[in-house]
Amino acid sequence: RLDVDARDCCRRTALLWAAEQKQREVVIQLLNDSRADGNARDSHGKTVLIYAIWYALVSIV
């Protein structure tokens, strides 16, 4: 089973990495998984929501 909170050398979780790579479907799947930490920050202090907005993975109205 995948550890959704595992981090790489830049402190990115799978959720942060997917958002940074513009993988919308993966982001949605991981966010729907209650175990994924949507508040995790990378080494630059950015959260998945920041990446998702930057790359237009989500829209805010």
DAHUHU-V555774 format. One record per residue. RES is the residue in one letter. OMEGA is omega in radians with two decimals (999 if undefined). BURIAL is 1 if it has 24 or more other ideal C-beta (glycine too) atoms within 12 Angstrom, else 0. D_FIRST is the distance of its C-alpha to the first C-alpha in Angstrom with 2 decimals. Layout:
{{RES;OMEGA;BURIAL;D_FIRST} {RES;OMEGA;BURIAL;D_FIRST}}
This chain:
{{R;-3.10;0;0.00} {L;3.03;0;3.81} {D;-3.05;0;6.56} {V;-3.14;1;9.11} {D;3.07;0;11.89} {A;-3.08;0;11.81} {R;3.06;0;15.27} {D;-3.08;0;17.21} {C;3.10;0;20.81} {C;3.12;0;22.22} {R;3.11;0;20.07} {R;2.98;1;18.39} {T;3.09;1;15.04} {A;3.13;1;13.24} {L;3.10;1;15.47} {L;-3.14;1;18.54} {W;-3.13;1;18.03} {A;3.11;1;17.74} {A;3.14;1;20.87} {E;3.14;1;22.69} {Q;3.10;0;22.08} {K;3.14;0;23.38} {Q;-3.03;0;20.37} {R;-3.10;0;21.43} {E;3.13;0;19.15} {V;3.10;1;15.98} {V;-3.13;1;17.61} {I;3.14;0;18.41} {Q;-3.13;0;15.01} {L;3.10;1;13.50} {L;3.09;1;16.63} {N;3.09;0;16.35} {D;-3.05;0;13.02} {S;-3.13;0;14.66} {R;-3.12;0;12.16} {A;-3.12;1;13.19} {D;3.13;1;16.31} {G;-3.14;1;19.07} {N;3.14;0;21.48} {A;-3.14;1;19.89} {R;3.08;0;22.53} {D;-3.09;1;22.69} {S;3.08;0;25.28} {H;3.13;0;27.96} {G;-3.12;0;27.30} {K;3.09;1;26.23} {T;3.12;1;23.76} {V;3.14;1;21.87} {L;3.10;0;24.83} {I;3.12;0;27.28} {Y;-3.11;1;25.60} {A;3.11;1;25.20} {I;3.14;0;28.91} {W;-3.05;0;30.07} {Y;3.09;0;28.51} {A;3.06;0;29.51} {L;3.06;1;26.04} {V;3.07;0;27.41} {S;3.11;0;31.02} {I;-3.11;0;32.76} {V;999;0;35.96}}
